[in-house]
Amino acid sequence: MDDLRVGDEDPRGLTRGAPVDVTFDGEPVVAFEGESVAAALLAADVRATRTTRRGGRPRGLFCGIGACHDCLVRVDGSGPVRACLTPVRDGMAVTSHVLGAGGPA
Ligand code: FES
């Protein structure tokens, strides 16, 4: 899914940020400065970042603007944050939002 990203020679003159080391549930994810956690996970083909309280159904990026809370993740052991509003940074350890581990679902 790297084709979703700005390339090294984008015809629009957009530039890609420097690569940063990020993990999701312990697995390395390719990410670049300036991306949101949700963008990096989408590019890595990660579609689900949490499950619903009832039924345990998968949820992930939906609105992309911070309104729906479907993209909740945890960062470095934090309470749940919205992946679509959280910029990546080097060394970030992102994990699925697990119900019962605190915070809203
Ligand atoms: S995708 Fe809706 S809040 Fe992040």
Residues whose N, C-alpha, C, O or C-beta is under 5 A from the ligand:
A	BS01	FES	G60 L61 F62 C63 G64 I65 G66 A67 C68 H69 D70 C71 R82 C84
